[in-house]
Amino acid sequence: MLKNIFLSFIPIFVAVDAIGVLPIYISLTEGLNKKERLKIIYQSVVTALCLAIGFIFLGRAIFKFLNITVGDFMIAGGVVLFCIAIIDIVNPSKKRRQPSGELGAVPFGTPLIVGPAVLTTSLMIISEYGTPATLISVISNVILAGAIFSTSDYLMKIFGVTGSRALSKITSLLLAAIAVMMVRKGVFLILGG
């Protein structure tokens, strides 16, 4: 069982990519106080866990019922991320970054922490390592992502205001690129299948 957990943990860790999402988290929560950021982390972890666990048990049935393919799902997630990135790049003010009721849920909980990559990977590793190992791997990776986000205070001290603004624009471009990549992979899956 431990071997299966370890073998399923690695692909989920890569799919969650909490370290890669951290700069996006820092840029989107810039200017918020610690309490607001902790609320966003909590919302994102709860959203990601609910979505991932629900998807592990119901994903195949939902896709089949709605006649949705993994490619469709990847394109939709990519479009959402692209819109967020474009708004961030062209918006000169930080007003959009004030916490809203769904900032923790969208974009952090989904599609950044648990998006098409995690959901698709989960479906694939269930058949190989079993549902219990997959559940443990997903839960531990989502909690790890929340812990990594909580270190952002220390990183902000290192970057400073100017560095964080530069990081904000760079990560918005990276977010747009990730979105385009998701759409591209979704299109290839649809055309290939």
C-alpha positions in Angstrom: 0.0 0.0 0.0 2.8 2.5 0.9 4.5 1.8 -2.5 1.2 2.5 -4.3 0.8 5.7 -2.4 4.3 6.8 -3.2 3.9 5.9 -6.9 0.6 7.7 -7.2 1.9 10.7 -5.1 4.5 11.6 -7.7 2.3 12.2 -10.8 -0.2 14.0 -8.7 2.6 16.2 -7.2 3.7 17.1 -10.8 0.1 17.8 -11.9 -0.7 20.0 -8.9 2.6 21.9 -9.4 2.2 24.0 -6.2 5.6 25.5 -6.6 4.8 26.6 -10.1 1.5 28.1 -9.0 3.1 29.9 -6.0 4.2 33.0 -8.1 0.6 33.3 -9.4 -0.7 33.1 -5.9 1.7 35.8 -4.8 0.8 38.1 -7.7 -3.0 37.7 -7.4 -2.9 38.2 -3.6 -0.5 41.1 -3.6 -1.7 43.9 -1.2 -3.9 41.6 0.8 -3.4 41.2 4.6 -2.4 37.9 6.2 -6.0 37.1 7.3 -7.4 37.6 3.8 -4.6 35.5 2.3 -5.2 32.7 4.8 -8.9 32.8 4.0 -8.1 32.4 0.3 -5.7 29.5 1.1 -8.4 27.8 3.1 -11.0 28.3 0.4 -8.7 27.0 -2.3 -7.8 23.9 -0.3 -11.4 23.1 0.6 -12.5 23.7 -3.0 -9.7 21.6 -4.5 -10.3 18.7 -2.0 -14.0 18.7 -2.7 -13.6 18.8 -6.4 -10.8 16.2 -6.5 -12.5 13.7 -4.2 -15.8 14.1 -5.9 -14.2 13.7 -9.3 -12.4 10.5 -8.2 -15.7 8.9 -7.4 -17.9 10.5 -10.0 -15.7 11.8 -12.8 -16.1 9.0 -15.3 -19.9 8.9 -14.8 -20.2 12.7 -15.1 -18.1 12.8 -18.3 -20.1 10.0 -19.8 -23.5 11.5 -18.8 -22.7 14.9 -20.2 -20.8 13.5 -23.2 -17.7 15.5 -22.2 -14.2 14.4 -23.1 -11.0 15.1 -21.3 -10.0 17.3 -24.2 -13.2 19.4 -23.7 -12.4 19.7 -20.1 -8.8 20.9 -20.8 -10.0 23.5 -23.3 -12.5 24.9 -20.9 -10.0 25.1 -18.1 -7.4 26.8 -20.4 -9.9 29.4 -21.5 -10.7 30.3 -17.9 -7.1 30.7 -17.0 -6.4 32.7 -20.2 -9.1 35.2 -19.3 -7.7 35.6 -15.8 -4.2 36.2 -17.2 -5.4 38.8 -19.8 -7.4 40.7 -17.2 -4.3 40.8 -15.0 -2.0 41.9 -17.8 -4.1 44.8 -19.0 -5.5 45.9 -15.7 -3.2 48.7 -14.4 -4.9 48.8 -10.9 -5.0 46.2 -8.2 -8.8 46.6 -7.6 -9.5 43.3 -9.2 -7.2 41.6 -6.7 -9.3 42.5 -3.7 -10.6 39.2 -2.2 -14.0 38.1 -3.5 -16.1 35.3 -2.4 -14.6 33.0 -5.1 -10.9 34.0 -5.4 -10.0 31.0 -3.3 -12.3 28.7 -5.2 -11.6 30.2 -8.7 -8.8 30.4 -9.9 -6.8 28.8 -7.0 -8.9 25.8 -5.9 -9.7 25.1 -9.5 -8.2 25.2 -12.1 -4.8 26.1 -10.6 -4.5 23.5 -7.8 -7.0 20.9 -9.0 -7.5 21.4 -12.7 -7.7 19.2 -15.8 -4.2 17.8 -15.2 -4.9 16.6 -11.7 -8.4 15.3 -12.5 -7.2 13.5 -15.6 -4.1 12.1 -13.8 -6.4 10.9 -10.9 -8.6 9.0 -13.3 -5.6 7.3 -14.9 -3.8 6.3 -11.6 -7.0 4.9 -10.0 -6.9 2.0 -12.4 -3.2 1.4 -11.7 -2.7 2.0 -8.0 -6.3 1.9 -6.6 -8.7 4.4 -5.2 -7.3 4.5 -1.6 -3.8 5.3 -2.8 -5.1 7.9 -5.2 -7.2 9.5 -2.6 -4.3 9.7 -0.1 -2.0 11.2 -2.8 -4.5 13.8 -3.9 -5.4 14.9 -0.4 -1.8 15.1 0.7 -0.8 17.1 -2.4 -3.6 19.6 -2.0 -2.7 20.1 1.7 0.9 20.5 0.7 -0.1 23.2 -1.9 -1.9 25.1 0.9 1.2 24.9 3.1 3.4 26.2 0.2 1.1 29.1 -0.3 1.2 30.0 3.3 5.0 30.7 2.9 4.3 33.6 0.6 4.8 36.1 3.4 8.5 35.2 3.6 8.9 35.3 -0.2 7.3 38.8 -0.3 9.9 40.0 2.1 12.6 38.8 -0.3 11.1 40.2 -3.5 9.8 43.6 -2.1 7.2 45.8 -3.8 9.0 46.4 -7.1 10.1 42.7 -7.4 6.6 41.5 -6.7 5.1 43.8 -9.4 7.6 42.6 -11.9 6.8 39.0 -10.8 3.1 39.7 -11.2 3.4 40.6 -14.9 5.8 37.7 -15.6 3.5 35.2 -13.9 0.5 36.6 -15.8 2.3 35.9 -19.0 3.2 32.4 -17.7 -0.4 31.8 -16.7 -1.5 32.8 -20.2 1.1 30.4 -21.7 -0.2 27.6 -19.4 -3.7 28.3 -20.5 -2.7 28.1 -24.2 -0.9 24.9 -23.5 -4.0 23.4 -21.9 -6.1 24.5 -24.8 -3.6 23.0 -27.3 -3.4 19.7 -25.5 -7.2 19.6 -25.3 -7.5 20.2 -29.1 -4.9 17.5 -29.8 -6.8 15.1 -27.6 -10.1 15.8 -29.4 -8.4 15.6 -32.9 -6.5 12.5 -31.9 -9.5 10.7 -30.4 
